[in-house]
Amino acid sequence: MRHHGTLSRVEHYFDRTATKAWEALTSDAPVSGIRATVRAGRDRMRETLLGCLPADLTGARVLDAGCGTGALAVELARRGAQVVGVDIAETLVEIARARTPQHLDITYRAGDLADPALGRFDHVVAMDSLIYYDDAELAQLIGLLRARTAGTIAFTLPPRTPLLMAMWRIGKLFPRADRSPTMVPHSPARVAAALRAARVPGCLSERGRITSGFYISTAFTHQEARA
Ligand SMILES: C[S@@+](CC[C@H](N)C(=O)[O-])C[C@H]1O[C@@H](n2cnc3c(N)ncnc32)[C@H](O)[C@@H]1O
C-alpha cells in the first residue's frame, strides 16, 4: 500500500529512537521548556478532538488510530466508548496497556491503523498520527478509515508554518536518526483536493488550530456525505 514506506520509518522511530522521549512527554513526569509547551498544547488538542465527538459515547465503538501511550483512548473510554487503540509501535502499545486502568473498555493492538481486520467503528480519532503522510498517502488512509466508520473521523495535521518545520528539522523536540519520519505540513485546500482525487466520499472541516510553543497543530473532522 502507498503509505507503507512512511509507516516503516514511523515504526522504527517510535518503537526505538524516540520511545523514551515519547514515554516521558506523555507521562506526568516533569519536563522542561520546549517539551512542557508541547505537552500543554497536546493536552488542549486532546480536548479539542474530544469536543468533535458526542459528549456521551456510551456503547459507541471508537478507534484510536495511532494511539501511542493511550491518553486519548483512556478519555474516550471514560466517556463510555468501547475503544480499540492501535499503534504500529509495539513498545508504545505496551506502555498504553500498562497505563490503562483495568476497568476501562479498551482493546489495544499493535499494527497498522488501516488494517480492515480492526472492524467497523462509530467514530475514529487520530491525534498527531497522520502527520507524517503526504497528501496522497493521507487521502488513501482517510479513505480506508471512511469505508469502515459511520460517524466522525477526527484528526490533526501540522499547518504549513515555517517555524514548526524548521524546529522539527533541527531536531530540538525529539532524538533523530536517519530513518526518522518527517512531519508533512498540510493546507486544508490541498487535503480536500487529494480526498476528491482519491474519490473519498464525505466532507472535510477545519476545527481549530492549537499553538503552544513548538506544538502547532490543526484539528480536522471528516464526516460522511449527507444524502
Ligand atoms: C506523534 S505520535 C501520537 C500518539 C498519540 N496519538 C498521542 O497523541 O499521544 C504518532 C503515533 O502514530 C503512530 N502511527 C503513525 N502511523 C501509523 C499507522 N499507519 N498505523 C499505526 N500507528 C501509526 C506512531 O507509531 C506513533 O505512535
The ligand as a MOL file (V3000), in Angstrom:
LIG
                    3D

  0  0  0     0  0            999 V3000
M  V30 BEGIN CTAB
M  V30 COUNTS 27 29 0 0 0
M  V30 BEGIN ATOM
M  V30 1 C 3.0810 11.6500 17.4330 0
M  V30 2 S 2.5450 10.0680 17.9810 0 CHG=1
M  V30 3 C 0.9450 10.4010 18.6810 0
M  V30 4 C 0.4540 9.2990 19.5900 0
M  V30 5 C -0.9070 9.5320 20.2500 0
M  V30 6 N -1.9790 9.6270 19.2590 0
M  V30 7 C -0.8730 10.7680 21.0810 0
M  V30 8 O -1.4090 11.8050 20.6440 0
M  V30 9 O -0.2710 10.7360 22.1720 0 CHG=-1
M  V30 10 C 2.1310 9.3050 16.4390 0
M  V30 11 C 1.7820 7.8550 16.5920 0
M  V30 12 O 1.1590 7.3860 15.3990 0
M  V30 13 C 1.5930 6.0660 15.1500 0
M  V30 14 N 1.3220 5.7590 13.7410 0
M  V30 15 C 1.6180 6.5080 12.6460 0
M  V30 16 N 1.1910 5.9030 11.5370 0
M  V30 17 C 0.5830 4.7550 11.9220 0
M  V30 18 C -0.0720 3.7000 11.2160 0
M  V30 19 N -0.2010 3.7140 9.8920 0
M  V30 20 N -0.5840 2.6850 11.9420 0
M  V30 21 C -0.4700 2.6420 13.2850 0
M  V30 22 N 0.1500 3.6080 14.0070 0
M  V30 23 C 0.6750 4.6530 13.3300 0
M  V30 24 C 3.0560 6.1030 15.5700 0
M  V30 25 O 3.5920 4.8210 15.8000 0
M  V30 26 C 3.0020 6.9710 16.8110 0
M  V30 27 O 2.8300 6.2450 17.9930 0
M  V30 END ATOM
M  V30 BEGIN BOND
M  V30 1 1 1 2
M  V30 2 1 2 3
M  V30 3 1 2 10
M  V30 4 1 3 4
M  V30 5 1 4 5
M  V30 6 1 5 6
M  V30 7 1 5 7
M  V30 8 2 7 8
M  V30 9 1 7 9
M  V30 10 1 10 11
M  V30 11 1 11 12
M  V30 12 1 11 26
M  V30 13 1 12 13
M  V30 14 1 13 14
M  V30 15 1 13 24
M  V30 16 1 14 15
M  V30 17 1 14 23
M  V30 18 2 15 16
M  V30 19 1 16 17
M  V30 20 1 17 18
M  V30 21 2 17 23
M  V30 22 1 18 19
M  V30 23 2 18 20
M  V30 24 1 20 21
M  V30 25 2 21 22
M  V30 26 1 22 23
M  V30 27 1 24 25
M  V30 28 1 24 26
M  V30 29 1 26 27
M  V30 END BOND
M  V30 END CTAB
M  END
